[in-house]
Structures are given as structure tokens and as C-alpha cells.
Amino acid sequence: MFEQILMSTGHQYGNLTVDKRPKYYGREFGNQTRNFRLYYDGKHFVGEKRFESIHDLVTDGLITLYIETKAAEYIAKMTINPIYEHIGYTTLSREPTNKKHTVAVRDTFDGKESAGDNDTVEKRLTSLVRRATLKENEHIPKYEKVHSFKVHTFRGPHWCEYCANFMWGLIAQGVKCADCGLNVHKQCSKMVPNDCKPDLKHVKKVYSCDLTTLVKAHFTKRPMVVDMCIREIESRGLNSEGLYRVSGFSDLIEDVKMAFDRDGEKADISVNMYEDINIITGALKLYFRDLPIPLITYDAYPKFIESAKSTDHDEQLEILHEALNLLPPAHCETLHYLMAHLKRVTLHEKENLMNSENLGIVFGPTLMRAPELDAMAALNDIRYQRLVVEMLIKNEDILF
């Protein structure tokens, strides 16, 4: 038994001991010696899998070794001619929106082809991989998005939604997309196209949520928090002195954040709830600061900074145009909407005392974050961040 090889000094479990330090173990299986490292941090783990007991670890190891030994050919064919390419898929929380289609489905156990009427096929897909074709709404923006896969433990028998093959093991049998719920083998996750369709069942917050994920989940061009805050600001705050520069009460700004996370587009940010417009501007700035990927993304950041360092106006615009093309569609659309708004803010400069330079100081570090720069370099970039936003505001009509 595998238990016999798990002998070392450390924590005692019956007649088994496990060291907190990594240990190497070997075991002959199928005329081959298999080696692995065992760790302990409160749970026993090998690689990404964590087990409550040695017995679970051994059981899972035996299953994996058996599958790899007896089903090598099966595993090798898993990503060949996947079911994904033939019928597409939808997440578990979505209902099919188009007519049913009769399709041939490969039997994952005996390799035979099976076909039937529409109801039979739909039942087959649901029981095997819970798939259905999903007709895209032509009016919904189509933004490419990678899946956010995380190791997942599935309860009961489960099948991969990419290759339609069985997912084995006791725990961590595969990965699950945190945004759309797609369940696939870890090796299949490398083959899935960047076509994640986030679902509100999985996307449960507005703030601190990836921007593209949010707009795809809500079927909008821009995050609703940006649209709603800007509409509210323009309806009653354009003449407010120090707009965006003056801070609102942090507790009330946090209330607005929780309202959006809880109620989404139904959040009430009217004057009846928040008379001080600085609460709304503070909530908008907080949204951009909380983005896991800044509005001006890390990939595009160097190009935007390069434009600010140029001394030639035409060259600045040319580099800025190139930089904008590096942004994901949702980021570019949101940036355009925000810059058009800030330009309208500058039209009321006599009342609000906010010109493009002042707004650049406020929004530079809010919209841009230096990717892994040392403290001195990041400090030097602040000046260029301000210039980038200032140029975007002044040339909004030309650049977008």
C-alpha cells in the first residue's frame, strides 16, 4: 500500500507520519517507479491538490496513476476534435436562446456516434457537458475575454465542457471559470478560445471587478457605475467648485460602492440620497482606483507615457493613437466616454475652477498605474500621467 511509503518524522496520523518539510517518495506502479513530493500546511498536498487525510491523498493518487497507466490513449485524444468546435457551449446558468439543433454527439465511453431528435440530443448534452448553442445578440458588443480558470473540486461524476471526456479524481479534477462557470480539464483549459461570456450568477460585484468582465456580464458598452455617476454629475454638479478635486465623506462614498455592488444599476445615487455631488465624484474615482487592471492597462501604459515624453505635438497625437489601439475595446470605450465628460467639465471652468491640467492631476494616478516600477521611477511617472490625461481631454475629439 502507498501508506507504507509515507514514513518520516513529523505529524502522527495513526501509524502514518508526515513532515512539514517537502519529502520525496517513490513507489513502483505498473513496472515503473513514480516519485512525488508530499507537503503539509494543515492539509496534505501534492501540487495543487490538498487532502484532509493521507488516505484521501493515496486514493486520489491511485486513481490518477491508474488512469494515466490504463488510459494514455484516451487522454491523448481528449483535445482532438473537441465537442466545443461542433456545437459551442453555454454556461450552466443560461438557458438556450435559439432553436434546438439535431447534432451528432461522440459517446465518450465506447467511441460510437449517436444522434436523435431534438429533445434527446438536448438531454444528452445536458447530462454529459451541459452545453447548448447560444445565438449571439448582434447588438451586444463582442469583446474578446480570456477565461479566469481556477482549480475546482467537482462533487459527483463530471464531464469536461471542452472535450466531453470524464473528469477523474477525488478532488481538483479540473478547473472552473470564475466568470462564466465553464468546467474543463486543466489541460483542456489551454485550448479553450478567449470567448468567456461572464454571467451574473458568477459576477457578484461591481467594484474591484475586471472591467471587460463587468460589461460582458451586464451586456453593456461601459460599466453602469461610470454611466450613472457621470449622468448624475452632469445633471447637477458641473458648476460645483473644485469638482473632482474636493473629496467627499469616505463613509458615504463607501455606501455608494456597496449600493452598486448590492443593487447594480438599481442603485440610488440621486440628490435625495446624496446631496453632496462630491460623494458621487468620489465614488467614480474609487471605481477606477479599484479596477484590478487599470483603465489604461499595464500593457498600454509604456506607450501612453512615451507620448507624454515627446515634445512634438503631432508626434504626441500619433503615439497616443497607437496607445489607444492597445486598449481592450471596453477600456477604450470607457476612456472615450470619460474624456468626453471631462472635456465638458472644462467648459465650466469659470464656475468649477477645473481645467484640463487640474483634472490631469486628479485622474492621472487614478487611471494609470505603473507596472512594477521602483519607487523613484513611479514618482517620476506621476508628471507624465498628468500630461497623458491632459492631452486626452484636450484632443478627445481628434483621438477617439
Secondary structure, 3 states (H helix, E strand, C coil): CHHHHCCCCCEEECCEEECCCCEEEEEEECCEEEEEEEEECCCEEECCEEECCHHHHHHHHHHHHHHHHHCHHHHHCCCCCCCHHHHCCCCCCCCCCCCCCCCCEECCCCCCEECCCHHHHHHHHHHHCCCCCCCCCCCCCCCCECCCEEEECCCCCEECCCCCCEECCCCCCEEEECCCCCEECHHHHCCCCCECCCCCCCCCCCCCCCHHHHHHHCCCCCCHHHHHHHHHHHHHCCCCCCCCCCCCCHHHHHHHHHHHHHHHHHCCCCCCCCCCHHHHHHHHHHHHHHCCCCCECCCCHHHHHHHHHCCCHHHHHHHHHHHHCCCCHHHHHHHHHHHHHHHHHHCCHHHHCCCHHHHHHHHHHHHECCCCCCHHHHHHHHHHHHHHHHHHHHCHHHHC
